[in-house]
Amino acid sequence: MDSRFTRLWTASTISNLGDGVVFAAFPLIVASLTRDPIAVSVLAFSLRLPWLLFALPAGVIVDRRDRRRLMMGADLVRAAALGMLALALAVGDPSLLVLYLVGFLVGMAETIFDSAAEAFLPAIVDTPTLSKANGRLVSARWLANSFIGPPLGAILFVASTSLPIAVDAATFLLAAVLVFTIRGHYTPQRAPTANTVRHDIREGIRWLWNHRLLRATALMAGGYNLVVSGMVAILVLFAQDEVALSDLGFGLVLAALGVGGFLGGLIANRLEEALGTARALIVIVIMAAAAATTMGFTSHALVMGASLFAFGIAATLWNVIAISLRQALTPDELRGRVAAAGKMVAYGAEPIGALLGGLVAAQIGLRGPILVAGAALALMALAAAPVVTDQAVQTARAQTATTG
């Protein structure tokens, strides 16, 4: 791994530390204003809605512009939005609408950054080491985002409502500076074209849809996020009302998610080698189903923490293995659009799931979204098993090597 990857890794780790701080603090801020599970779930909805609205245009931009500059610009936008929210919290009590709007703006910038980052990595890392590089990125992200960040966010929230938001803004600013120091130009090489944005969007969607294996993994990611986001949207209320956790306790339990995520990143490459890519993806979904079902029936903080630990492992394994597969099988000139299309399916399901989770919790209780997630994930693993096979992976890799 060269110095460019090291700087990207450092920038990612720093910004994810800030995100981890806000991951605990943001729902605590909303929960301090309302106990309505639907109102709480709207925060998650506002953060993920941009993936439904802007992911595809973002992919076109990523395939037409310098990906490093786009990443830097997205981080600066997020720093500015969160900095203004921190100021608003410091001088008064902003309404829920302000929180939702800031979440929406941060989510818009994320559509650019994440699509650009996925397309950027293969330009600085050789294809055979993509899984290893993604493993390092994802492990560091989970360690910062879900292990160190949440308890720190809870502590900062207790000290001052605005402090965790200000810390997140500062981390994005520092990450933008680090990305700026990565030298080189990273605009994809494409033949001169006068294609419209609509044409480019259709081209990316068509390529992903016609690739049977990647289409299946994209739909699996969407289904996974649909049900898990419904669970996560009401998690703070579940922790407080069903498990009797304090604000600080909630942050500490979330740390188990980060420990699992960190471990998952370390073992992803070995698991993929041991089980094969396809079998590993199916096992990951089964693991998540078992974790959700266990958590849905518990009222004990340690069991909740163990379930979140398993979720962290599963989420990291999926991200490393599935994203590395997509990067390896997608031509460079299409990587931004295919990544954006895949992320639109995956992340675009989250705002819908968040609202559904709030509605289910309001109707049948806070355990409802968690148990629904467990059942749905088990069914999804059964449905995907005949399609996502090691034979399909081997065939796709051989076709890519031939055409590439």
N, C-alpha and C positions, 0 to 999 in steps of 0.2 A: 504494500500500500504506500503510495507516494504522499508528498506533503499536501497535495490538493485534497486528498481524501481525509487526511488528518484535520485540516481546517474545516472541511465540511462536517466531519464528525463532531468537532469541538463546538461549532456553531449550533448544530442540531441539539447537542446535549444541553447547552446553556439555555436555548429557547424552550426546550422541553422541561427544564427545571422550573422556569417561570410558569409554564402551562400547568405543571403539577401543583404549584402553589394555588393557582386559580381554580384547578379542578376541585379542590376542597372548598375554597373560599366562595366561589361563585354561587353554588347551591346553598351554602350557609347564609349568604347575603339575601337570597330570594326567600329562603325559609324563615328568615327573621322578619320578613315583610308580610308573608302569607303562609297559611297552612293548607291551602287548597292544592291538592295534588295535580290538578290540571294546570294551574298557574305556574307551579314549579316545573312541570314538564315542558311548558312553552319555552323556557330558557334553552333547554336542549334542542328544541325545535328551531329556535332562531339561529343557533350556531350551525346547524346542519342544513337548513333550508337552502342556502346558496349552492349546495352540491346538486340540488335538483334544478335550480334556475340558471346557474352560470358555469357548471362543470364543462359542458361541451364547447362553448365559446372559449373558455380558458385553455382547453386542449389545443384549439386552433392557434391561439396566441403563442403557446409554448412551442409549437412546431414552426412558427414563423419568426421568432425573436430569440435573442441571446438568453439562454436559460439561466445563466448565472445572474444577469441583471434583473431578470424577473423575480428570482428568489430574493434578491436584495430589496427590491422595491416592495414586495409583499411584506417583508419583515418590517420595513419602515412604516407602512400603512398600519400594521397591527400595533406597533409601538405608539403611534400617534393616537389611535382610537382608545387604547387602554390608558394612555397617559391622561387623556381628557376625562375619562370615566373616573380615574383615581382622584383627579382634581374635584370633580363633581361630588364624589363621596366625602372628600375632606371638608368641603364647605357647606354641605347640606345633605338632604336625603332624597336622591333622585328617585323618580317613579320606576315602577316595573318596566314601563315602556322604554325608558332610557336604557335600562339593562338589556332589554331585548334588541334594541337598535344597535347597540355596541356589539352584542353577540353576532348579529347579522353581518355587520361590517367586517369583523374579525373572520367570520366564516367565508366571506367573499374573497378576502386576501388569501385565505388558506387554499381555496380552489386553484389559485395560480401557483402558490408555493409548492404544494404537494405534487401537482402534475409536473411542474418543472423539475423538482428534485428527483422524481422517479425517472424522468427522461435524461436527466443530467448524469446520474451515477454511472451508467455504462460508458460514458465518455471519458471517465477517469479511472475506471476499474475494468480489468479484463473479464470477459464473459465467464470463464471457469471459476473465477473467485467472487462472482456476484452474490452467491448465497452467504459466503463468509463476510463480505462487506455489509450486506443487509443485516446479517446477524449482529454485527458490532453496532450498527446504527440503532437497530431496534432494541438491543439489550440496554444500551446507554439511555435510549429514550424512556424505557420503562423504569429503569433505576431512578432517573431524574424526575420523570413525569408522575410516577405512581408509588415510588418508595420514599424518596427524600422530599419531593414537593408537597404531597398532601398533608403530612403532619406539620411541615413548616408553614403551609398555608393556614392550617387551623390555628397554629400559635400566633401567626401574624394577624389573623382575623380577630382573635381575642384581644390583641393589643390595639388594633385600629382597623376599621372596616376598609379603609382605602389602601392600607399598606400592601397587602398581597397583590392588588391590581397594579400598583406602582412598580413593584418588583417585576411583575410579568412584562410590563412595558419596557423596563430597563434591559431585560434579557433579550427581547426582540431587537432593540437598538444595538446591543453588543453583537448579536448574531449577524446583523446586517453588515457591520463593520468587518467581521471575519470573512463573510462571503465575498465582500469587496476585495479582500486581499488575495483571493484565488485568481491567478493571472490566466489569461487566455480568452479566446472567443468561442462560444458554445452555441452558435446558431446552427441548426441542422442543415446538412447539405441536401438541397432539393433542386430539381430542375426548375428553370424559370417558369412561372405560372401566373395566370391571371384568374385563377379559380376564386370563386366567392367563398365567404365564410361558410355559407350553407353547404356548398359542395364539399369543402374540407371536413365539415362535421359529418356529413353523410358517409364520406370515405372512411373515416375512423370507425364509425358505428358499424358500417357494413363489414369491414375487415374483422372486427371483434365478433360480430354475430355469426359470420361464416366460419369462424374458427371454433369447431365444436368443443374442444377441450377448454379453451379460455372462456368461451361463452358459459360453459357449465360452472367453472370456478367463479366467474363474475356473479352468476345467479345465486350460487351458494353464499358468497359474501353478502349479497343483498339480503337474502333470507336470514342469515345469521344476525346481521346488524339490525334488521327490522325488529326481531324479537328481543335481542339483547338491549337495544336502546330503550325499549319500553320498560325493561327492568331497571336499567341504570337511571332513567329519568326520575323514578320515585325512590331511588336507593337511600337518599338522605332521610326521607320520611320513614322508610322501613327500618333503617338503623336506629332512629330516634324513638319511634313509637312501638316497634315490635321487638327490638333487641335492647332497648333502653340505653343507648349509647349517648354520651355527651358530645358536644361539638368537637372536642379534642379526641375523644374516643373514635368518632367517625373518621377523622383524619388518620388515626393510627391503624384502623382496620383497613382503610384504603391502601395503606402502605403494603399490606400483604399482596395486593394486586401487582404492585411494582416489583416485589421480590420474585413473584412468579414470572412476570414478564422478563425480568433480567435473566433468570435461569433459562427460560424458553429460548432466548436469543443465543445463549451459549450452547445449547444442545440441538438446535434446529438442524444444523448441517449433519450432525451425527445421526439424528433420527431419520432424516431423509435418506441417508446412505443405508441405514439399517432396514428400513421398511419399504423404501421406494417412495417416490414423490406422491403418487396417487393414494396409496394405502395410508401414508402419513396424513394427508388431508382429511380422509374419512375418519381416522382415529381422533384427530383434533376435534372434530365436530361432536363425536361421541363423548369425549372428555368434557366439553362444554355443557352438553346435555345433562351429564351426571352432576356437574357442579351446580347448575341452576336448580335442579330438582332437590339436591341436598339443602341448599340455602333456603329454598321455599318452605321447607318444613322445620327450620330451626328458629330458636329464640335465643341462642347462645352466641356470644361474641366470637368465641374461638372457632366455632363451626362456620360462622359467617366469614371469618378471616381465612379459614382453610379453603372455603369455596371460592373466594376471590383470588386466592393464591393459584388455584387450578385454572380459573378464568384467565389470569395473567399469562400462565404458561401457554394455554390454548391460543390466545390472541396473538402472542408473539410468534409462535410456531407458524400460524396461518400467514401472518404478514411476511415473514421471511421466505417461506417456501412458495406461496402462491405468487407473490410479487416478483421474486427472482425468476420464476417460471415465465411470467408475462414479459419481463424485461428481455429474457433470453430468446423468446419466440417472436418478438415484434421487431420489424425493421425500424432503423433509427428515425427515418423521416416520418414515421407514424407513431412513434413512442408517446409523444405528448397527447395526441388525440385518443389513442387506444387506452392510455393510462387514465385520461379524463373520463372516457366512456365507462371504463370499469369502475372508477371511483364514484361516478354518478350513480351507478347501480348500487354500489356498496354503501356510500355515505348518504346518497339520496333517500335510501330507505330509513335512515335514522330519524329525521324529523317526523316522518309518518309513524314510525314505531314509538317515538317519544309521546306523541299525542295519544296514540292508542293505549300506551301504557298508563297514562294519566286517566283515561276514560275507564279502562278495566279496573284500575285501583279504586276509582270513585264508585264503581258499581259493586264490586265483589270483595274489595279489601286490598291492602298493600301486598299481600302474598300472591295475589292473582297473576300479575304480570310476570313474576318470577317462575311460577309453576307452568304457566303457558309457554314461557321460553324453553323450559326443559323438555316439554313434550314436543314442541315444534322442531327443536334441534335434533331430537332422536329420529323423527320422521324424515327430516331432511337428509340425514346420513344414509338412511335406507334407500331413499329415492335416488341419491347421487351415486351410490356404489356401482351400479351397472355402467355408468357413463365415464366416471373419473377412474380410469384404470391405468396400471403401469404400461400396458400395451399401447394405450392411447398417448401417453407421455412419450414413449420411445418413438412412436411413429411421427409425432409432431416435431420432436427434436431432429429426427433424420430429415424430414422435409425442410426444416429451417436451414440445416447444414447444406442441403443440396441447392436451395434457391439463394442462400446467402453467399 
